[in-house]
Amino acid sequence: MKVTLFSAGPDGGRVAATSELHTWLQRQPELRGRLVRQSAAAPPPGTMGASGELLTLLLAPGGLTAALAAAVVAWLQNRRGDQTVTITLPDQTQITVSSTKVRGLTAEATGDLAQRVAAAIDGSGRIADGGAERGAPGAGAAPGELNTGRPAQPAGDGGERA
């Protein structure tokens, strides 16, 4: 499964934050050499949108998914200021994790959040306390912030609405 990641820093700066995330993930032995940097697609004409850099990663269910989730949570815990990492799955479901809720987590809560992120990536269903399912916006009931959902698509394209 191919996933796409990007990060936004406290000033909305995606390029610098995504570059720092790339460097961090490349230090992880399981992920080293599996990440590809690419430019983000330009937004449609007449619309505003973020440009910058994306990271793509080819994952197999299991070990690499858990390694990615743990690395993303650890990276966020080590950032200053508010940071957000968004992971986009092939079906366009987005998993968003924010540093505002993970910086002070205990080791147990950090492990739980990493497991919930990995479960959301794998599509194994339940990702948060309170029964929230994968794809349900606002699935962040347990410590740490984890939101999932499909992004809204422009009208007239036949896509689902968030």
N, C-alpha and C positions, 0 to 999 in steps of 0.2 A: 504494500500500500504506500502510495506517495503522499506525504504530508508537506504542507508549506507553513513556515513560521515567519513571523515578523515581530518586532518589538518596538514600542514607543516609549520614549523617555518622558521626563517631567515637563519638558517644553514641547512635546509632540515630535521631537526629532527622531524619526525612524531610522535614518541612515546610520547615525552613530550608535544607537542602541542595538540595532540589528547586527552591526559589525562586531560590537562587544559580545553579543550573544553567540555569534559564529565562532569567535575566538575561544569562548568558554566551552562550547560544545565540542570543538576540535580537540580539546584537552582530555575529553572522555575517551578512554581506549575503545569502548564498544562503538562509538559514533565517529571516531576519527576516519577521515577519508570517505564518509558516506554523505557529507553535506555538500550541497552545490549552491553557490551564490548566484542570484539572477536579479535583473532589474524588474521592478514591478511594472505591470501593464499600465499604460496610460489610461486615465479615466475617460469615459465617453465624452465626446465634444459637448460643450455647454454645461458640464457638471463639474463640481468641485470634487477633488479626491486626493488622497495622499499618494505621492510617488515615493520612490526610494528603492530599497533592496529587500528581497525575499530570500529565505533559505529554504531549499527543498531537501527532503530526506526520504529515502526509500526504506520502509519498515516492514518487518515480518512480525506477526503477532507474537507476543511473549517478551523475551529478553530485551530486544532493542526498544520496544515501546516503554517498558519499565525504566530502562536506562535514560531514555529521552525525558520522560516525566520527572524523574529524580533530578536530572541535570537542570531542567528548566526551573524547578522549585528552588534548588540550591542557588542558581544564578540570581533569581529574584531576591532571595534572602541576603545576598551580598551586594546589592545595589543601594546607592544613596538616592533619595528622592523617589517619587512614585514612578514605577515602571509597569508595563503591561506586556505580556507575551500572548499573541494570538496564534493558535494552531488551526489551520484549515485542512479538513479532511477531504477526500475525493468527492464526497457527496455535498460539499460546500458547508457542512456543519462546522461551526467555529467554536473552539474551546479557548476561553480567555482566562488567564490567571494574572492577578495583579499583586504587586509587592506591598501594597498598602495593608493587605491582610495576612501576609506570610512572614514578614520580617521577624516578629516576636514569637513565632510558634515554637512549642516544645518539640523535642525530637519525635515523640509519638505522633503529634499532630502533623508534623512535617511529613512523616512517613505515610500517614493517612491521606493527606492531600496528594502526595505523589501517586499513591495507589488509585485515587479517584481520577486523577488526570490520565493515568495509564488505562483505566477502565473505559473512560470516555473515548480515548483514541482507539482502543480495540473494539469499541462498540459492544462491550459485554453487558450493557444495560445499566444497572443502578450505579450512580456515581456519587451520590451524596446522601447523608442522613435525611430523613423526612420523605423518602420515596421518590425523589425527583428522577426522572428518566433522562437518558441521553437525548439531546435535542430540545429539551425543555429549557426555555430561558430562565435565568436566575437560579440555577441549581447550585447554590452555594451555602447550604444550611449548616454544614459542619465548619469547624475552624478553617480559615483560609478562604480565599475567594476563588470560586470556580464557576464560570458561567458558560453555558453552551447554547447553541441555537443556530438556525439557518439565517443568513443575512437576508434582508428584504431585497427583492429584485424589482427592477423597473416594471411598471404596468405594461401589459400587452406582450410579455414574453412567454406567457404560459407557465411561469414558475410559481412556486409556493410563496406565500407571505409568511414573514416571521411572526 
